[in-house]
Amino acid sequence: MSPHEKAVYTHGHHESVLRSHRWRTAANSAAYLIGELRPGMSVLDVGCGPGTITADLAELVSPGGHVTAVDAARDVVEQASAYVKERGLAGAVSFATADVHALDFPDGSFDVVHAHQVLQHVGDPVQALREMRRVCRPGGVVAARDADYAAMTWYPAEPGLEEWLGLYRRVARANGGEPDAGRRLLAWARAAGFTEVASSATAWCFAEPEEVAWWSALWADRTTASSYAAIATGGGHTTPADLTAIADSWHRWAAAPDAWFSVLHGEILCRA
């Protein structure tokens, strides 16, 4: 069995997960790529999720451009398709299910190949980047951005969040992924054969009261109600009682008047 066949998507597609994914835009999640986009370009959006970034990319390459959006989960692809139609962009985007390790597209099919928060979840990120490179035209751009969990930081101190972070990293690695992907993107790109790579880092920061409430609530819900919770308990990593305690810690942290949370991301722009 190949490595990618053994990887499990740790987050799953619970409402608390999609709540986070629907917040993402090209501006807050792909700003490092925007300067490379031009009208008329063809784009492959790998791991499109509910389609919010996808739709923004379609607008950025219009008129005349086209985005092909793929995800491993058929139900999520259907949600993305419905969202794109709501945005009035149905003619500018096509959808399919796909495995990033073995993309069903000819060599050199796209001007830009993009993946946001994908490589941390796959069993063989180097092979995934090789495939992204293969389907990108010579001179085109392969772009990837991933969080780095070990670099996440917050204030005030909350022991339960330390427990959450350690548990999440153990579960993600047991599922075949790499939660500290952000710091590894450059090395993975080099291993995949790219020689021209621009590497950068940016962060999400949640500090306003409504942002803190939103971020803490979705992680509290994810901790107890998503497929992550079932994987964590089923794999013997924790107990339901411990997950409830972690969820309570999220709410306790968010109640602090000066609560602050930052998520560091690594980014790569690779010339094919």
FENBEL-V205499 format. One record per pair of residues at least 12 apart in sequence whose C-alpha atoms are under 7 Angstrom apart, sorted by the first residue. I is the first residue (numbers start at 1). J is the second residue. If there is no record, write none. Layout:
i->I j->J
i->I j->J
//
This chain:
i->3 j->123
i->3 j->124
i->4 j->122
i->4 j->123
i->4 j->124
i->6 j->123
i->6 j->176
i->7 j->122
i->7 j->123
i->7 j->175
i->7 j->176
i->7 j->177
i->8 j->175
i->8 j->176
i->9 j->121
i->10 j->172
i->10 j->175
i->10 j->228
i->11 j->227
i->11 j->228
i->12 j->226
i->12 j->227
i->12 j->228
i->14 j->226
i->14 j->227
i->16 j->218
i->16 j->221
i->16 j->222
i->17 j->222
i->21 j->49
i->21 j->50
i->22 j->50
i->22 j->52
i->24 j->52
i->24 j->53
i->25 j->52
i->25 j->53
i->25 j->56
i->26 j->53
i->26 j->56
i->26 j->57
i->33 j->143
i->37 j->60
i->37 j->61
i->38 j->60
i->38 j->61
i->39 j->60
i->39 j->61
i->39 j->62
i->39 j->63
i->39 j->64
i->39 j->65
i->40 j->61
i->40 j->62
i->40 j->63
i->40 j->64
i->40 j->65
i->41 j->61
i->41 j->65
i->41 j->66
i->41 j->111
i->42 j->65
i->42 j->66
i->42 j->67
i->42 j->110
i->42 j->111
i->42 j->112
i->43 j->66
i->43 j->67
i->43 j->68
i->43 j->110
i->43 j->111
i->43 j->112
i->43 j->113
i->44 j->67
i->44 j->68
i->44 j->69
i->44 j->110
i->44 j->112
i->44 j->113
i->44 j->114
i->45 j->67
i->45 j->68
i->45 j->69
i->45 j->70
i->45 j->113
i->45 j->114
i->45 j->115
i->46 j->69
i->46 j->70
i->46 j->71
i->46 j->114
i->46 j->115
i->47 j->70
i->47 j->71
i->47 j->115
i->47 j->118
i->48 j->69
i->48 j->70
i->48 j->71
i->49 j->71
i->49 j->76
i->49 j->77
i->49 j->80
i->50 j->76
i->50 j->77
i->50 j->79
i->50 j->80
i->51 j->80
i->51 j->83
i->51 j->84
i->54 j->69
i->55 j->84
i->58 j->92
i->58 j->93
i->65 j->92
i->66 j->92
i->66 j->93
i->67 j->92
i->67 j->93
i->67 j->94
i->68 j->93
i->68 j->94
i->68 j->95
i->69 j->93
i->69 j->94
i->69 j->95
i->69 j->96
i->70 j->95
i->70 j->96
i->70 j->97
i->70 j->98
i->71 j->96
i->71 j->97
i->71 j->98
i->72 j->97
i->72 j->98
i->72 j->99
i->73 j->97
i->74 j->97
i->77 j->95
i->81 j->95
i->100 j->128
i->100 j->131
i->101 j->127
i->101 j->128
i->101 j->131
i->102 j->131
i->103 j->131
i->105 j->135
i->106 j->135
i->107 j->134
i->107 j->135
i->107 j->136
i->108 j->134
i->108 j->135
i->108 j->136
i->108 j->137
i->108 j->138
i->109 j->135
i->109 j->136
i->109 j->137
i->110 j->135
i->110 j->136
i->110 j->137
i->111 j->136
i->111 j->137
i->111 j->140
i->111 j->141
i->112 j->136
i->112 j->140
i->112 j->141
i->112 j->142
i->113 j->132
i->113 j->136
i->113 j->141
i->113 j->142
i->113 j->143
i->114 j->142
i->114 j->143
i->114 j->144
i->115 j->143
i->115 j->144
i->115 j->145
i->116 j->144
i->116 j->145
i->116 j->146
i->117 j->145
i->117 j->146
i->117 j->147
i->118 j->146
i->119 j->146
i->120 j->146
i->120 j->177
i->120 j->178
i->120 j->179
i->120 j->181
i->121 j->177
i->121 j->178
i->122 j->176
i->122 j->177
i->123 j->176
i->123 j->177
i->125 j->188
i->126 j->188
i->126 j->189
i->126 j->191
i->126 j->192
i->127 j->192
i->129 j->189
i->129 j->192
i->130 j->192
i->133 j->272
i->136 j->272
i->137 j->272
i->138 j->272
i->139 j->271
i->139 j->272
i->140 j->271
i->140 j->272
i->141 j->269
i->141 j->270
i->141 j->271
i->141 j->272
i->142 j->269
i->142 j->270
i->142 j->271
i->142 j->272
i->143 j->268
i->143 j->269
i->143 j->270
i->144 j->267
i->144 j->268
i->144 j->269
i->145 j->265
i->145 j->266
i->145 j->267
i->145 j->268
i->146 j->181
i->146 j->182
i->146 j->265
i->146 j->266
i->146 j->267
i->147 j->180
i->147 j->181
i->147 j->182
i->147 j->263
i->147 j->264
i->147 j->265
i->147 j->266
i->148 j->179
i->148 j->180
i->148 j->181
i->148 j->182
i->148 j->183
i->148 j->264
i->148 j->265
i->149 j->179
i->149 j->180
i->150 j->180
i->151 j->264
i->152 j->262
i->152 j->263
i->152 j->264
i->153 j->261
i->153 j->262
i->153 j->263
i->154 j->260
i->154 j->261
i->154 j->262
i->155 j->259
i->155 j->260
i->155 j->261
i->156 j->259
i->158 j->249
i->158 j->253
i->160 j->246
i->160 j->249
i->161 j->246
i->161 j->249
i->161 j->250
i->164 j->246
i->171 j->232
i->182 j->265
i->182 j->266
i->182 j->267
i->183 j->266
i->185 j->266
i->185 j->267
i->185 j->268
i->186 j->199
i->186 j->268
i->194 j->270
i->194 j->272
i->196 j->270
i->196 j->271
i->197 j->268
i->197 j->269
i->197 j->270
i->197 j->271
i->198 j->268
i->198 j->269
i->198 j->270
i->199 j->267
i->199 j->268
i->199 j->269
i->200 j->266
i->200 j->267
i->200 j->268
i->201 j->265
i->201 j->266
i->201 j->267
i->202 j->264
i->202 j->265
i->202 j->266
i->203 j->262
i->203 j->263
i->203 j->264
i->203 j->265
i->204 j->262
i->204 j->263
i->204 j->264
i->205 j->261
i->205 j->262
i->205 j->263
i->206 j->260
i->206 j->261
i->206 j->262
i->207 j->259
i->207 j->260
i->207 j->261
i->212 j->254
i->212 j->259
i->213 j->254
i->216 j->250
i->216 j->251
i->216 j->254
i->220 j->247
i->220 j->250
i->223 j->243
i->223 j->247
i->224 j->243
i->224 j->244
i->224 j->247
//
